[in-house]
Amino acid sequence: MKLKKALAKLSAYLSAKQREQLEERDSIKKVLKKLKTKRDHLRKRLDGIDDKAEHKHLQKKLEVVTAQRQKGLQALKELKSAHKTSK
């Protein structure tokens, strides 16, 4: 009886941990999608700009968004590899 209870608690703990990972992964995916649309929007705006100061400003924004997206992709990749190793 004690073994069954211990196994049930362990199973509940592991499923909660997996559920947390899935929720985190889903939220990262949503943010990545928003960053991708923002990046694409900035690229389109950048193509139509002739003013050098505004062009430079938009270029900086684009670099920041791109860096944030890369960090997010890396975090997502780490979550996926952690999920694979926990199975």
PyMOL Python script that loads the backbone (N, CA, C, O; Angstrom):
from pymol import cmd

cmd.read_pdbstr("""\
ATOM      1  N   MET A   1       0.815  -1.191   0.000  1.00  0.00           N
ATOM      2  CA  MET A   1       0.000   0.000   0.000  1.00  0.00           C
ATOM      3  C   MET A   1       0.860   1.257   0.000  1.00  0.00           C
ATOM      4  O   MET A   1       0.552   2.216  -0.708  1.00  0.00           O
ATOM      5  N   LYS A   2       1.911   1.264   0.770  1.00  0.00           N
ATOM      6  CA  LYS A   2       2.773   2.434   0.809  1.00  0.00           C
ATOM      7  C   LYS A   2       3.460   2.656  -0.538  1.00  0.00           C
ATOM      8  O   LYS A   2       3.645   3.793  -0.973  1.00  0.00           O
ATOM      9  N   LEU A   3       3.825   1.586  -1.171  1.00  0.00           N
ATOM     10  CA  LEU A   3       4.487   1.689  -2.474  1.00  0.00           C
ATOM     11  C   LEU A   3       3.532   2.293  -3.507  1.00  0.00           C
ATOM     12  O   LEU A   3       3.933   3.131  -4.315  1.00  0.00           O
ATOM     13  N   LYS A   4       2.277   1.864  -3.477  1.00  0.00           N
ATOM     14  CA  LYS A   4       1.298   2.407  -4.428  1.00  0.00           C
ATOM     15  C   LYS A   4       1.087   3.896  -4.208  1.00  0.00           C
ATOM     16  O   LYS A   4       0.987   4.659  -5.168  1.00  0.00           O
ATOM     17  N   LYS A   5       1.019   4.315  -2.943  1.00  0.00           N
ATOM     18  CA  LYS A   5       0.839   5.734  -2.640  1.00  0.00           C
ATOM     19  C   LYS A   5       2.043   6.537  -3.116  1.00  0.00           C
ATOM     20  O   LYS A   5       1.893   7.616  -3.689  1.00  0.00           O
ATOM     21  N   ALA A   6       3.226   6.008  -2.876  1.00  0.00           N
ATOM     22  CA  ALA A   6       4.447   6.702  -3.280  1.00  0.00           C
ATOM     23  C   ALA A   6       4.502   6.830  -4.794  1.00  0.00           C
ATOM     24  O   ALA A   6       4.866   7.882  -5.322  1.00  0.00           O
ATOM     25  N   LEU A   7       4.145   5.773  -5.483  1.00  0.00           N
ATOM     26  CA  LEU A   7       4.138   5.812  -6.948  1.00  0.00           C
ATOM     27  C   LEU A   7       3.077   6.782  -7.466  1.00  0.00           C
ATOM     28  O   LEU A   7       3.307   7.474  -8.458  1.00  0.00           O
ATOM     29  N   ALA A   8       1.949   6.839  -6.826  1.00  0.00           N
ATOM     30  CA  ALA A   8       0.902   7.765  -7.243  1.00  0.00           C
ATOM     31  C   ALA A   8       1.359   9.208  -7.059  1.00  0.00           C
ATOM     32  O   ALA A   8       1.130  10.051  -7.926  1.00  0.00           O
ATOM     33  N   LYS A   9       2.008   9.494  -5.922  1.00  0.00           N
ATOM     34  CA  LYS A   9       2.517  10.843  -5.677  1.00  0.00           C
ATOM     35  C   LYS A   9       3.594  11.212  -6.683  1.00  0.00           C
ATOM     36  O   LYS A   9       3.623  12.335  -7.187  1.00  0.00           O
ATOM     37  N   LEU A  10       4.476  10.271  -6.973  1.00  0.00           N
ATOM     38  CA  LEU A  10       5.531  10.512  -7.945  1.00  0.00           C
ATOM     39  C   LEU A  10       4.946  10.766  -9.332  1.00  0.00           C
ATOM     40  O   LEU A  10       5.400  11.656 -10.052  1.00  0.00           O
ATOM     41  N   SER A  11       3.963  10.000  -9.689  1.00  0.00           N
ATOM     42  CA  SER A  11       3.312  10.169 -10.989  1.00  0.00           C
ATOM     43  C   SER A  11       2.631  11.533 -11.081  1.00  0.00           C
ATOM     44  O   SER A  11       2.721  12.210 -12.105  1.00  0.00           O
ATOM     45  N   ALA A  12       1.955  11.930 -10.016  1.00  0.00           N
ATOM     46  CA  ALA A  12       1.291  13.240 -10.006  1.00  0.00           C
ATOM     47  C   ALA A  12       2.311  14.360 -10.109  1.00  0.00           C
ATOM     48  O   ALA A  12       2.084  15.347 -10.809  1.00  0.00           O
ATOM     49  N   TYR A  13       3.429  14.213  -9.418  1.00  0.00           N
ATOM     50  CA  TYR A  13       4.479  15.236  -9.462  1.00  0.00           C
ATOM     51  C   TYR A  13       5.052  15.349 -10.865  1.00  0.00           C
ATOM     52  O   TYR A  13       5.228  16.454 -11.377  1.00  0.00           O
ATOM     53  N   LEU A  14       5.343  14.221 -11.486  1.00  0.00           N
ATOM     54  CA  LEU A  14       5.919  14.242 -12.828  1.00  0.00           C
ATOM     55  C   LEU A  14       4.940  14.819 -13.843  1.00  0.00           C
ATOM     56  O   LEU A  14       5.337  15.576 -14.728  1.00  0.00           O
ATOM     57  N   SER A  15       3.678  14.468 -13.719  1.00  0.00           N
ATOM     58  CA  SER A  15       2.712  14.999 -14.682  1.00  0.00           C
ATOM     59  C   SER A  15       2.538  16.507 -14.488  1.00  0.00           C
ATOM     60  O   SER A  15       2.326  17.236 -15.456  1.00  0.00           O
ATOM     61  N   ALA A  16       2.627  16.976 -13.239  1.00  0.00           N
ATOM     62  CA  ALA A  16       2.530  18.422 -12.993  1.00  0.00           C
ATOM     63  C   ALA A  16       3.723  19.143 -13.608  1.00  0.00           C
ATOM     64  O   ALA A  16       3.579  20.224 -14.180  1.00  0.00           O
ATOM     65  N   LYS A  17       4.888  18.544 -13.487  1.00  0.00           N
ATOM     66  CA  LYS A  17       6.099  19.141 -14.056  1.00  0.00           C
ATOM     67  C   LYS A  17       5.989  19.190 -15.584  1.00  0.00           C
ATOM     68  O   LYS A  17       6.346  20.193 -16.203  1.00  0.00           O
ATOM     69  N   GLN A  18       5.503  18.123 -16.176  1.00  0.00           N
ATOM     70  CA  GLN A  18       5.335  18.095 -17.627  1.00  0.00           C
ATOM     71  C   GLN A  18       4.299  19.123 -18.071  1.00  0.00           C
ATOM     72  O   GLN A  18       4.456  19.766 -19.109  1.00  0.00           O
ATOM     73  N   ARG A  19       3.246  19.270 -17.283  1.00  0.00           N
ATOM     74  CA  ARG A  19       2.205  20.232 -17.607  1.00  0.00           C
ATOM     75  C   ARG A  19       2.770  21.656 -17.566  1.00  0.00           C
ATOM     76  O   ARG A  19       2.450  22.486 -18.417  1.00  0.00           O
ATOM     77  N   GLU A  20       3.613  21.925 -16.567  1.00  0.00           N
ATOM     78  CA  GLU A  20       4.260  23.235 -16.485  1.00  0.00           C
ATOM     79  C   GLU A  20       5.131  23.499 -17.701  1.00  0.00           C
ATOM     80  O   GLU A  20       5.124  24.596 -18.260  1.00  0.00           O
ATOM     81  N   GLN A  21       5.885  22.475 -18.105  1.00  0.00           N
ATOM     82  CA  GLN A  21       6.748  22.628 -19.275  1.00  0.00           C
ATOM     83  C   GLN A  21       5.928  22.894 -20.531  1.00  0.00           C
ATOM     84  O   GLN A  21       6.304  23.723 -21.360  1.00  0.00           O
ATOM     85  N   LEU A  22       4.815  22.194 -20.670  1.00  0.00           N
ATOM     86  CA  LEU A  22       3.970  22.401 -21.847  1.00  0.00           C
ATOM     87  C   LEU A  22       3.375  23.803 -21.854  1.00  0.00           C
ATOM     88  O   LEU A  22       3.310  24.443 -22.903  1.00  0.00           O
ATOM     89  N   GLU A  23       2.937  24.286 -20.688  1.00  0.00           N
ATOM     90  CA  GLU A  23       2.389  25.632 -20.609  1.00  0.00           C
ATOM     91  C   GLU A  23       3.445  26.673 -20.941  1.00  0.00           C
ATOM     92  O   GLU A  23       3.173  27.650 -21.639  1.00  0.00           O
ATOM     93  N   GLU A  24       4.658  26.455 -20.433  1.00  0.00           N
ATOM     94  CA  GLU A  24       5.748  27.390 -20.713  1.00  0.00           C
ATOM     95  C   GLU A  24       6.088  27.381 -22.197  1.00  0.00           C
ATOM     96  O   GLU A  24       6.324  28.430 -22.796  1.00  0.00           O
ATOM     97  N   ARG A  25       6.112  26.196 -22.778  1.00  0.00           N
ATOM     98  CA  ARG A  25       6.412  26.071 -24.205  1.00  0.00           C
ATOM     99  C   ARG A  25       5.351  26.769 -25.046  1.00  0.00           C
ATOM    100  O   ARG A  25       5.673  27.453 -26.018  1.00  0.00           O
ATOM    101  N   ASP A  26       4.089  26.597 -24.674  1.00  0.00           N
ATOM    102  CA  ASP A  26       3.005  27.251 -25.413  1.00  0.00           C
ATOM    103  C   ASP A  26       3.101  28.767 -25.314  1.00  0.00           C
ATOM    104  O   ASP A  26       2.884  29.474 -26.298  1.00  0.00           O
ATOM    105  N   SER A  27       3.426  29.263 -24.124  1.00  0.00           N
ATOM    106  CA  SER A  27       3.533  30.717 -23.972  1.00  0.00           C
ATOM    107  C   SER A  27       4.714  31.261 -24.763  1.00  0.00           C
ATOM    108  O   SER A  27       4.622  32.346 -25.339  1.00  0.00           O
ATOM    109  N   ILE A  28       5.812  30.533 -24.802  1.00  0.00           N
ATOM    110  CA  ILE A  28       6.968  30.959 -25.593  1.00  0.00           C
ATOM    111  C   ILE A  28       6.609  30.975 -27.074  1.00  0.00           C
ATOM    112  O   ILE A  28       7.011  31.879 -27.807  1.00  0.00           O
ATOM    113  N   LYS A  29       5.855  29.980 -27.509  1.00  0.00           N
ATOM    114  CA  LYS A  29       5.446  29.940 -28.912  1.00  0.00           C
ATOM    115  C   LYS A  29       4.593  31.138 -29.281  1.00  0.00           C
ATOM    116  O   LYS A  29       4.741  31.695 -30.369  1.00  0.00           O
ATOM    117  N   LYS A  30       3.690  31.545 -28.375  1.00  0.00           N
ATOM    118  CA  LYS A  30       2.844  32.712 -28.637  1.00  0.00           C
ATOM    119  C   LYS A  30       3.691  33.975 -28.766  1.00  0.00           C
ATOM    120  O   LYS A  30       3.484  34.790 -29.665  1.00  0.00           O
ATOM    121  N   VAL A  31       4.638  34.119 -27.861  1.00  0.00           N
ATOM    122  CA  VAL A  31       5.510  35.298 -27.892  1.00  0.00           C
ATOM    123  C   VAL A  31       6.353  35.296 -29.156  1.00  0.00           C
ATOM    124  O   VAL A  31       6.542  36.343 -29.776  1.00  0.00           O
ATOM    125  N   LEU A  32       6.860  34.133 -29.543  1.00  0.00           N
ATOM    126  CA  LEU A  32       7.661  34.040 -30.763  1.00  0.00           C
ATOM    127  C   LEU A  32       6.844  34.425 -31.992  1.00  0.00           C
ATOM    128  O   LEU A  32       7.352  35.073 -32.907  1.00  0.00           O
ATOM    129  N   LYS A  33       5.595  34.028 -32.005  1.00  0.00           N
ATOM    130  CA  LYS A  33       4.739  34.373 -33.138  1.00  0.00           C
ATOM    131  C   LYS A  33       4.536  35.888 -33.214  1.00  0.00           C
ATOM    132  O   LYS A  33       4.587  36.471 -34.297  1.00  0.00           O
ATOM    133  N   LYS A  34       4.306  36.523 -32.058  1.00  0.00           N
ATOM    134  CA  LYS A  34       4.146  37.975 -32.026  1.00  0.00           C
ATOM    135  C   LYS A  34       5.425  38.674 -32.466  1.00  0.00           C
ATOM    136  O   LYS A  34       5.379  39.654 -33.210  1.00  0.00           O
ATOM    137  N   LEU A  35       6.568  38.168 -32.004  1.00  0.00           N
ATOM    138  CA  LEU A  35       7.841  38.771 -32.399  1.00  0.00           C
ATOM    139  C   LEU A  35       8.090  38.621 -33.891  1.00  0.00           C
ATOM    140  O   LEU A  35       8.657  39.510 -34.527  1.00  0.00           O
ATOM    141  N   LYS A  36       7.664  37.493 -34.446  1.00  0.00           N
ATOM    142  CA  LYS A  36       7.850  37.281 -35.883  1.00  0.00           C
ATOM    143  C   LYS A  36       7.021  38.274 -36.691  1.00  0.00           C
ATOM    144  O   LYS A  36       7.505  38.837 -37.673  1.00  0.00           O
ATOM    145  N   THR A  37       5.768  38.489 -36.278  1.00  0.00           N
ATOM    146  CA  THR A  37       4.941  39.450 -37.005  1.00  0.00           C
ATOM    147  C   THR A  37       5.493  40.869 -36.847  1.00  0.00           C
ATOM    148  O   THR A  37       5.468  41.659 -37.791  1.00  0.00           O
ATOM    149  N   LYS A  38       5.989  41.185 -35.653  1.00  0.00           N
ATOM    150  CA  LYS A  38       6.580  42.508 -35.426  1.00  0.00           C
ATOM    151  C   LYS A  38       7.830  42.685 -36.285  1.00  0.00           C
ATOM    152  O   LYS A  38       8.053  43.752 -36.856  1.00  0.00           O
ATOM    153  N   ARG A  39       8.647  41.628 -36.374  1.00  0.00           N
ATOM    154  CA  ARG A  39       9.855  41.677 -37.202  1.00  0.00           C
ATOM    155  C   ARG A  39       9.496  41.902 -38.667  1.00  0.00           C
ATOM    156  O   ARG A  39      10.106  42.731 -39.342  1.00  0.00           O
ATOM    157  N   ASP A  40       8.511  41.168 -39.151  1.00  0.00           N
ATOM    158  CA  ASP A  40       8.102  41.312 -40.547  1.00  0.00           C
ATOM    159  C   ASP A  40       7.546  42.709 -40.817  1.00  0.00           C
ATOM    160  O   ASP A  40       7.808  43.301 -41.864  1.00  0.00           O
ATOM    161  N   HIS A  41       6.774  43.226 -39.859  1.00  0.00           N
ATOM    162  CA  HIS A  41       6.223  44.573 -40.001  1.00  0.00           C
ATOM    163  C   HIS A  41       7.347  45.615 -40.058  1.00  0.00           C
ATOM    164  O   HIS A  41       7.314  46.532 -40.879  1.00  0.00           O
ATOM    165  N   LEU A  42       8.338  45.463 -39.178  1.00  0.00           N
ATOM    166  CA  LEU A  42       9.464  46.401 -39.172  1.00  0.00           C
ATOM    167  C   LEU A  42      10.262  46.330 -40.469  1.00  0.00           C
ATOM    168  O   LEU A  42      10.724  47.353 -40.975  1.00  0.00           O
ATOM    169  N   ARG A  43      10.423  45.137 -40.999  1.00  0.00           N
ATOM    170  CA  ARG A  43      11.148  44.986 -42.272  1.00  0.00           C
ATOM    171  C   ARG A  43      10.428  45.697 -43.406  1.00  0.00           C
ATOM    172  O   ARG A  43      11.056  46.355 -44.236  1.00  0.00           O
ATOM    173  N   LYS A  44       9.106  45.563 -43.438  1.00  0.00           N
ATOM    174  CA  LYS A  44       8.333  46.234 -44.484  1.00  0.00           C
ATOM    175  C   LYS A  44       8.432  47.746 -44.342  1.00  0.00           C
ATOM    176  O   LYS A  44       8.599  48.460 -45.331  1.00  0.00           O
ATOM    177  N   ARG A  45       8.326  48.239 -43.090  1.00  0.00           N
ATOM    178  CA  ARG A  45       8.430  49.682 -42.860  1.00  0.00           C
ATOM    179  C   ARG A  45       9.821  50.182 -43.204  1.00  0.00           C
ATOM    180  O   ARG A  45       9.978  51.294 -43.708  1.00  0.00           O
ATOM    181  N   LEU A  46      10.825  49.371 -42.937  1.00  0.00           N
ATOM    182  CA  LEU A  46      12.208  49.755 -43.192  1.00  0.00           C
ATOM    183  C   LEU A  46      12.468  49.934 -44.685  1.00  0.00           C
ATOM    184  O   LEU A  46      13.238  50.808 -45.085  1.00  0.00           O
ATOM    185  N   ASP A  47      11.828  49.109 -45.503  1.00  0.00           N
ATOM    186  CA  ASP A  47      12.009  49.202 -46.954  1.00  0.00           C
ATOM    187  C   ASP A  47      11.457  50.512 -47.516  1.00  0.00           C
ATOM    188  O   ASP A  47      11.971  51.020 -48.513  1.00  0.00           O
ATOM    189  N   GLY A  48      10.415  51.065 -46.887  1.00  0.00           N
ATOM    190  CA  GLY A  48       9.782  52.266 -47.409  1.00  0.00           C
ATOM    191  C   GLY A  48      10.313  53.566 -46.832  1.00  0.00           C
ATOM    192  O   GLY A  48       9.797  54.633 -47.162  1.00  0.00           O
ATOM    193  N   ILE A  49      11.323  53.509 -45.985  1.00  0.00           N
ATOM    194  CA  ILE A  49      11.835  54.704 -45.308  1.00  0.00           C
ATOM    195  C   ILE A  49      13.021  55.288 -46.081  1.00  0.00           C
ATOM    196  O   ILE A  49      13.947  54.572 -46.461  1.00  0.00           O
ATOM    197  N   ASP A  50      12.968  56.619 -46.307  1.00  0.00           N
ATOM    198  CA  ASP A  50      14.083  57.313 -46.948  1.00  0.00           C
ATOM    199  C   ASP A  50      14.897  58.129 -45.945  1.00  0.00           C
ATOM    200  O   ASP A  50      16.081  58.377 -46.174  1.00  0.00           O
ATOM    201  N   ASP A  51      14.291  58.542 -44.856  1.00  0.00           N
ATOM    202  CA  ASP A  51      14.956  59.339 -43.837  1.00  0.00           C
ATOM    203  C   ASP A  51      15.996  58.483 -43.104  1.00  0.00           C
ATOM    204  O   ASP A  51      15.672  57.430 -42.555  1.00  0.00           O
ATOM    205  N   LYS A  52      17.250  58.952 -43.104  1.00  0.00           N
ATOM    206  CA  LYS A  52      18.329  58.165 -42.508  1.00  0.00           C
ATOM    207  C   LYS A  52      18.178  57.968 -41.003  1.00  0.00           C
ATOM    208  O   LYS A  52      18.463  56.890 -40.482  1.00  0.00           O
ATOM    209  N   ALA A  53      17.730  59.007 -40.311  1.00  0.00           N
ATOM    210  CA  ALA A  53      17.588  58.904 -38.850  1.00  0.00           C
ATOM    211  C   ALA A  53      16.514  57.889 -38.483  1.00  0.00           C
ATOM    212  O   ALA A  53      16.708  57.059 -37.595  1.00  0.00           O
ATOM    213  N   GLU A  54      15.384  57.961 -39.171  1.00  0.00           N
ATOM    214  CA  GLU A  54      14.315  57.011 -38.887  1.00  0.00           C
ATOM    215  C   GLU A  54      14.704  55.606 -39.325  1.00  0.00           C
ATOM    216  O   GLU A  54      14.344  54.625 -38.675  1.00  0.00           O
ATOM    217  N   HIS A  55      15.439  55.511 -40.426  1.00  0.00           N
ATOM    218  CA  HIS A  55      15.922  54.221 -40.907  1.00  0.00           C
ATOM    219  C   HIS A  55      16.823  53.585 -39.858  1.00  0.00           C
ATOM    220  O   HIS A  55      16.712  52.391 -39.578  1.00  0.00           O
ATOM    221  N   LYS A  56      17.709  54.377 -39.285  1.00  0.00           N
ATOM    222  CA  LYS A  56      18.627  53.878 -38.256  1.00  0.00           C
ATOM    223  C   LYS A  56      17.845  53.433 -37.018  1.00  0.00           C
ATOM    224  O   LYS A  56      18.141  52.397 -36.421  1.00  0.00           O
ATOM    225  N   HIS A  57      16.842  54.234 -36.643  1.00  0.00           N
ATOM    226  CA  HIS A  57      16.005  53.912 -35.483  1.00  0.00           C
ATOM    227  C   HIS A  57      15.265  52.586 -35.685  1.00  0.00           C
ATOM    228  O   HIS A  57      15.244  51.738 -34.792  1.00  0.00           O
ATOM    229  N   LEU A  58      14.665  52.418 -36.850  1.00  0.00           N
ATOM    230  CA  LEU A  58      13.937  51.183 -37.145  1.00  0.00           C
ATOM    231  C   LEU A  58      14.887  49.991 -37.237  1.00  0.00           C
ATOM    232  O   LEU A  58      14.533  48.876 -36.856  1.00  0.00           O
ATOM    233  N   GLN A  59      16.088  50.233 -37.743  1.00  0.00           N
ATOM    234  CA  GLN A  59      17.080  49.159 -37.838  1.00  0.00           C
ATOM    235  C   GLN A  59      17.447  48.663 -36.434  1.00  0.00           C
ATOM    236  O   GLN A  59      17.577  47.459 -36.215  1.00  0.00           O
ATOM    237  N   LYS A  60      17.612  49.588 -35.491  1.00  0.00           N
ATOM    238  CA  LYS A  60      17.913  49.207 -34.103  1.00  0.00           C
ATOM    239  C   LYS A  60      16.776  48.384 -33.509  1.00  0.00           C
ATOM    240  O   LYS A  60      17.011  47.370 -32.852  1.00  0.00           O
ATOM    241  N   LYS A  61      15.534  48.829 -33.745  1.00  0.00           N
ATOM    242  CA  LYS A  61      14.374  48.087 -33.248  1.00  0.00           C
ATOM    243  C   LYS A  61      14.352  46.677 -33.835  1.00  0.00           C
ATOM    244  O   LYS A  61      14.080  45.701 -33.136  1.00  0.00           O
ATOM    245  N   LEU A  62      14.641  46.593 -35.120  1.00  0.00           N
ATOM    246  CA  LEU A  62      14.654  45.299 -35.797  1.00  0.00           C
ATOM    247  C   LEU A  62      15.718  44.390 -35.202  1.00  0.00           C
ATOM    248  O   LEU A  62      15.479  43.197 -35.018  1.00  0.00           O
ATOM    249  N   GLU A  63      16.883  44.936 -34.902  1.00  0.00           N
ATOM    250  CA  GLU A  63      17.945  44.136 -34.301  1.00  0.00           C
ATOM    251  C   GLU A  63      17.539  43.622 -32.924  1.00  0.00           C
ATOM    252  O   GLU A  63      17.831  42.479 -32.572  1.00  0.00           O
ATOM    253  N   VAL A  64      16.865  44.466 -32.149  1.00  0.00           N
ATOM    254  CA  VAL A  64      16.421  44.057 -30.811  1.00  0.00           C
ATOM    255  C   VAL A  64      15.384  42.939 -30.912  1.00  0.00           C
ATOM    256  O   VAL A  64      15.471  41.939 -30.199  1.00  0.00           O
ATOM    257  N   VAL A  65      14.413  43.110 -31.791  1.00  0.00           N
ATOM    258  CA  VAL A  65      13.366  42.101 -31.960  1.00  0.00           C
ATOM    259  C   VAL A  65      13.976  40.787 -32.438  1.00  0.00           C
ATOM    260  O   VAL A  65      13.591  39.714 -31.973  1.00  0.00           O
ATOM    261  N   THR A  66      14.913  40.870 -33.353  1.00  0.00           N
ATOM    262  CA  THR A  66      15.566  39.671 -33.867  1.00  0.00           C
ATOM    263  C   THR A  66      16.340  38.961 -32.758  1.00  0.00           C
ATOM    264  O   THR A  66      16.292  37.735 -32.655  1.00  0.00           O
ATOM    265  N   ALA A  67      17.050  39.722 -31.933  1.00  0.00           N
ATOM    266  CA  ALA A  67      17.802  39.127 -30.830  1.00  0.00           C
ATOM    267  C   ALA A  67      16.856  38.473 -29.820  1.00  0.00           C
ATOM    268  O   ALA A  67      17.137  37.381 -29.325  1.00  0.00           O
ATOM    269  N   GLN A  68      15.744  39.133 -29.515  1.00  0.00           N
ATOM    270  CA  GLN A  68      14.770  38.563 -28.586  1.00  0.00           C
ATOM    271  C   GLN A  68      14.191  37.265 -29.136  1.00  0.00           C
ATOM    272  O   GLN A  68      14.001  36.293 -28.406  1.00  0.00           O
ATOM    273  N   ARG A  69      13.917  37.270 -30.425  1.00  0.00           N
ATOM    274  CA  ARG A  69      13.351  36.073 -31.046  1.00  0.00           C
ATOM    275  C   ARG A  69      14.352  34.914 -31.033  1.00  0.00           C
ATOM    276  O   ARG A  69      13.975  33.764 -30.809  1.00  0.00           O
ATOM    277  N   GLN A  70      15.615  35.222 -31.273  1.00  0.00           N
ATOM    278  CA  GLN A  70      16.645  34.183 -31.230  1.00  0.00           C
ATOM    279  C   GLN A  70      16.764  33.583 -29.828  1.00  0.00           C
ATOM    280  O   GLN A  70      16.899  32.369 -29.676  1.00  0.00           O
ATOM    281  N   LYS A  71      16.714  34.432 -28.817  1.00  0.00           N
ATOM    282  CA  LYS A  71      16.759  33.938 -27.432  1.00  0.00           C
ATOM    283  C   LYS A  71      15.551  33.064 -27.132  1.00  0.00           C
ATOM    284  O   LYS A  71      15.670  32.041 -26.456  1.00  0.00           O
ATOM    285  N   GLY A  72      14.406  33.461 -27.628  1.00  0.00           N
ATOM    286  CA  GLY A  72      13.196  32.675 -27.428  1.00  0.00           C
ATOM    287  C   GLY A  72      13.268  31.332 -28.120  1.00  0.00           C
ATOM    288  O   GLY A  72      12.848  30.317 -27.565  1.00  0.00           O
ATOM    289  N   LEU A  73      13.795  31.322 -29.322  1.00  0.00           N
ATOM    290  CA  LEU A  73      13.956  30.060 -30.050  1.00  0.00           C
ATOM    291  C   LEU A  73      14.916  29.132 -29.324  1.00  0.00           C
ATOM    292  O   LEU A  73      14.691  27.924 -29.260  1.00  0.00           O
ATOM    293  N   GLN A  74      15.985  29.697 -28.778  1.00  0.00           N
ATOM    294  CA  GLN A  74      16.943  28.902 -28.024  1.00  0.00           C
ATOM    295  C   GLN A  74      16.299  28.324 -26.765  1.00  0.00           C
ATOM    296  O   GLN A  74      16.525  27.162 -26.428  1.00  0.00           O
ATOM    297  N   ALA A  75      15.501  29.131 -26.072  1.00  0.00           N
ATOM    298  CA  ALA A  75      14.808  28.654 -24.870  1.00  0.00           C
ATOM    299  C   ALA A  75      13.826  27.545 -25.220  1.00  0.00           C
ATOM    300  O   ALA A  75      13.703  26.568 -24.481  1.00  0.00           O
ATOM    301  N   LEU A  76      13.133  27.688 -26.332  1.00  0.00           N
ATOM    302  CA  LEU A  76      12.189  26.673 -26.778  1.00  0.00           C
ATOM    303  C   LEU A  76      12.919  25.377 -27.114  1.00  0.00           C
ATOM    304  O   LEU A  76      12.449  24.287 -26.785  1.00  0.00           O
ATOM    305  N   LYS A  77      14.053  25.500 -27.759  1.00  0.00           N
ATOM    306  CA  LYS A  77      14.851  24.323 -28.100  1.00  0.00           C
ATOM    307  C   LYS A  77      15.315  23.602 -26.833  1.00  0.00           C
ATOM    308  O   LYS A  77      15.302  22.372 -26.779  1.00  0.00           O
ATOM    309  N   GLU A  78      15.725  24.363 -25.817  1.00  0.00           N
ATOM    310  CA  GLU A  78      16.161  23.762 -24.558  1.00  0.00           C
ATOM    311  C   GLU A  78      15.006  23.063 -23.851  1.00  0.00           C
ATOM    312  O   GLU A  78      15.185  21.988 -23.277  1.00  0.00           O
ATOM    313  N   LEU A  79      13.820  23.671 -23.890  1.00  0.00           N
ATOM    314  CA  LEU A  79      12.660  23.032 -23.285  1.00  0.00           C
ATOM    315  C   LEU A  79      12.318  21.712 -23.981  1.00  0.00           C
ATOM    316  O   LEU A  79      11.989  20.720 -23.329  1.00  0.00           O
ATOM    317  N   LYS A  80      12.400  21.718 -25.293  1.00  0.00           N
ATOM    318  CA  LYS A  80      12.100  20.497 -26.036  1.00  0.00           C
ATOM    319  C   LYS A  80      13.111  19.391 -25.711  1.00  0.00           C
ATOM    320  O   LYS A  80      12.742  18.231 -25.532  1.00  0.00           O
ATOM    321  N   SER A  81      14.398  19.773 -25.637  1.00  0.00           N
ATOM    322  CA  SER A  81      15.408  18.743 -25.314  1.00  0.00           C
ATOM    323  C   SER A  81      15.251  18.254 -23.891  1.00  0.00           C
ATOM    324  O   SER A  81      15.476  17.073 -23.623  1.00  0.00           O
ATOM    325  N   ALA A  82      14.865  19.141 -22.951  1.00  0.00           N
ATOM    326  CA  ALA A  82      14.636  18.728 -21.572  1.00  0.00           C
ATOM    327  C   ALA A  82      13.435  17.792 -21.491  1.00  0.00           C
ATOM    328  O   ALA A  82      13.428  16.840 -20.710  1.00  0.00           O
ATOM    329  N   HIS A  83      12.424  18.070 -22.304  1.00  0.00           N
ATOM    330  CA  HIS A  83      11.233  17.204 -22.324  1.00  0.00           C
ATOM    331  C   HIS A  83      11.579  15.818 -22.861  1.00  0.00           C
ATOM    332  O   HIS A  83      11.067  14.814 -22.366  1.00  0.00           O
ATOM    333  N   LYS A  84      12.441  15.761 -23.867  1.00  0.00           N
ATOM    334  CA  LYS A  84      12.831  14.475 -24.441  1.00  0.00           C
ATOM    335  C   LYS A  84      13.647  13.662 -23.443  1.00  0.00           C
ATOM    336  O   LYS A  84      13.473  12.447 -23.342  1.00  0.00           O
ATOM    337  N   THR A  85      14.526  14.317 -22.713  1.00  0.00           N
ATOM    338  CA  THR A  85      15.379  13.585 -21.767  1.00  0.00           C
ATOM    339  C   THR A  85      14.606  13.136 -20.532  1.00  0.00           C
ATOM    340  O   THR A  85      14.998  12.173 -19.874  1.00  0.00           O
ATOM    341  N   SER A  86      13.506  13.828 -20.211  1.00  0.00           N
ATOM    342  CA  SER A  86      12.727  13.436 -19.027  1.00  0.00           C
ATOM    343  C   SER A  86      11.837  12.235 -19.296  1.00  0.00           C
ATOM    344  O   SER A  86      11.345  11.611 -18.356  1.00  0.00           O
ATOM    345  N   LYS A  87      11.626  11.909 -20.532  1.00  0.00           N
ATOM    346  CA  LYS A  87      10.770  10.748 -20.856  1.00  0.00           C
ATOM    347  C   LYS A  87      11.445   9.458 -20.595  1.00  0.00           C
ATOM    348  O   LYS A  87      10.859   8.398 -20.816  1.00  0.00           O
TER     349      LYS A  87
END
""", "prot")
cmd.dss("prot")
cmd.show_as("cartoon", "prot")
cmd.util.cbc("prot")
cmd.orient("prot")
